[in-house]
Amino acid sequence: MSESAAAFESAASIPNEAKTPRTERGRKTLRKLLDASATEFGEKGFHEASVSSITRRAGVALGTFYTYFDSKDALFRALVNDMSANVMSSARGAIDDGMSALETEAAALSAFLGFAREHKEVYRIIDEAEFVDPASYRQHYETIAKRIEGRLAAGVKDGELRDDLGELEAWAVMGMNVFIGLRYAIWDTAGPRPSPDDVAARVNQILRAGIARPAD
C-alpha cells in the first residue's frame, strides 16, 4: 500500500469524539472540519483557535460544527486521534513483507519524515495534547511504541536482531525518530536538506551497529 493510500484509508475512518456521519456528504464535511482544525490549531494553538474560524476555513456553517462535535475540546481530541492514525498509516504504507528488520525501520522513518514535512502542524498539535488531552497524548506514543516493539520482536524471531530487545529499545527507537523528525522535517526548512531516505539511512547505521546481531 502506498503512503498516500494508507493515509486516505486512515482518513476515511471516523476518529473518536466525532459523531458518525450517515452519508458520504457528511463524511466529507467531517473531513473538511478535521483538515481545517489541523491548520487552525497548528497556526494558533488550542487556546487561541476558535470554532468560528475553523468553520470558516472549512467552508461550512457554524451550526454544522455541532452536528459532528460537542465542543472545541471534542474536535481537538478527534484531531489528535486522526493525526496519530495518519502518522502510523504513513509508516505501514511504506513497509513491505519482504523487507528485513532494519529495512523496515528505515522505510518507516523515511515515510514519517515525508509525512511530517507535508504536515508540519502534527508536532505542535501532538505536543499540545500533553496539556489539553493527556490521555490522547500518552495513547499516541504508547501505540507507536507498541508497533515498533512488534517490529523488533519480528526481527528477533527471524534471527536478524539481538535476542534481548523489548519495550525499552522500542521507546528508544521512537524517541530518536521523534527528534530526528523535529530536526530534519520541522526545523530544516532553509537551503539544501537531506532527503527522508538519506536521513533514514544514517539513522539505520546507528541501529545496525547498536541492535543488529553480530556476524558470526
SVG drawing of the C-alpha trace seen along z (x, -y; Angstrom):
<svg xmlns="http://www.w3.org/2000/svg" viewBox="-27 -33 59 50">
<polyline fill="none" stroke="black" stroke-width="0.4" points="0.0,0.0 1.4,-3.4 1.8,-6.2 -1.0,-8.3 -3.3,-5.3 -2.6,-4.4 -3.2,-8.0 -6.5,-8.0 -7.5,-4.7 -6.9,-6.2 -8.7,-9.5 -11.7,-7.6 -12.2,-6.1 -14.2,-8.0 -12.0,-9.3 -13.1,-9.1 -15.1,-12.0 -16.7,-12.7 -20.4,-11.9 -20.6,-9.3 -21.9,-10.8 -24.6,-8.8 -23.9,-9.9 -20.9,-10.4 -21.6,-14.1 -21.4,-14.0 -18.1,-12.2 -16.7,-14.8 -17.9,-17.6 -16.3,-15.9 -13.0,-15.6 -13.2,-19.3 -13.6,-20.2 -10.7,-18.0 -8.4,-19.4 -9.4,-23.0 -8.8,-22.4 -5.4,-21.0 -4.5,-24.3 -6.2,-26.4 -4.6,-24.5 -1.3,-24.3 -1.1,-28.0 -2.7,-29.4 -2.6,-26.6 -5.6,-25.2 -6.4,-28.1 -6.3,-30.8 -8.1,-28.7 -11.9,-29.2 -14.8,-27.2 -16.0,-30.0 -12.6,-30.3 -12.4,-26.6 -15.8,-26.5 -14.9,-29.5 -11.7,-27.6 -13.8,-24.5 -16.4,-26.5 -19.3,-25.2 -21.9,-27.0 -21.2,-27.4 -24.2,-25.3 -22.9,-22.5 -20.0,-22.1 -22.2,-20.9 -23.6,-18.2 -20.2,-16.5 -18.7,-17.7 -20.0,-18.8 -17.1,-21.3 -13.7,-22.5 -12.2,-20.1 -14.0,-17.2 -12.7,-18.3 -9.2,-18.5 -9.3,-15.0 -10.7,-13.7 -7.9,-15.6 -5.2,-14.1 -6.6,-10.6 -6.9,-11.3 -3.3,-12.6 -1.9,-9.8 -3.6,-7.3 -2.2,-9.0 1.3,-9.0 1.1,-5.3 -0.6,-4.8 2.3,-6.5 4.7,-4.0 2.5,-1.0 2.1,-2.1 5.9,-2.1 6.6,1.3 6.7,4.5 6.6,8.0 9.8,8.9 11.9,6.2 14.5,7.1 14.1,5.7 16.4,2.8 15.0,2.1 11.6,1.9 12.8,-0.6 14.4,-2.8 11.3,-2.7 9.0,-3.6 11.2,-6.5 11.6,-7.8 7.8,-7.7 7.3,-9.6 9.8,-12.3 7.9,-12.8 4.6,-13.0 5.9,-15.5 7.4,-17.7 4.0,-17.9 2.1,-18.2 4.3,-20.3 1.4,-21.1 1.5,-17.5 4.3,-18.3 2.5,-21.3 -0.8,-19.5 0.6,-16.4 2.8,-18.4 -0.2,-20.5 -2.2,-17.3 0.1,-16.7 -1.7,-19.6 -5.1,-19.7 -5.7,-16.0 -3.0,-14.0 -4.8,-10.7 -4.6,-11.0 -1.0,-12.3 0.0,-9.2 -2.0,-6.9 -0.3,-8.3 3.2,-7.4 2.2,-4.1 0.6,-2.9 3.6,-3.8 6.0,-2.2 3.9,1.0 4.1,1.1 7.9,0.6 8.2,3.3 6.3,5.7 8.6,5.0 11.6,5.5 10.2,8.8 9.7,10.0 13.3,9.2 14.4,11.1 12.3,14.1 13.8,14.0 17.3,14.0 18.2,10.6 18.3,8.7 19.6,9.4 17.5,11.6 17.2,9.1 15.2,6.3 11.9,5.2 9.9,2.3 12.8,0.1 14.5,0.4 11.2,-0.3 10.8,-3.5 14.4,-4.4 13.9,-4.0 10.7,-6.0 12.4,-8.8 15.2,-9.0 12.7,-9.1 10.7,-11.9 13.7,-14.2 15.1,-13.3 11.8,-14.4 11.9,-17.6 15.3,-18.4 15.0,-17.3 11.3,-17.7 10.2,-20.7 13.3,-22.8 15.2,-22.0 13.5,-24.5 16.2,-26.6 18.6,-25.7 19.5,-22.2 18.5,-19.4 18.9,-15.7 16.1,-13.6 14.0,-11.5 15.6,-8.4 19.1,-9.8 18.3,-10.7 16.7,-7.3 19.8,-5.6 22.0,-7.5 19.8,-6.6 19.8,-3.0 23.5,-2.9 23.1,-3.6 20.5,-0.8 22.7,1.6 25.7,1.0 23.6,0.9 21.0,3.6 21.9,5.9 23.0,9.4 26.8,9.5 28.1,11.6 29.4,15.0"/>
</svg>
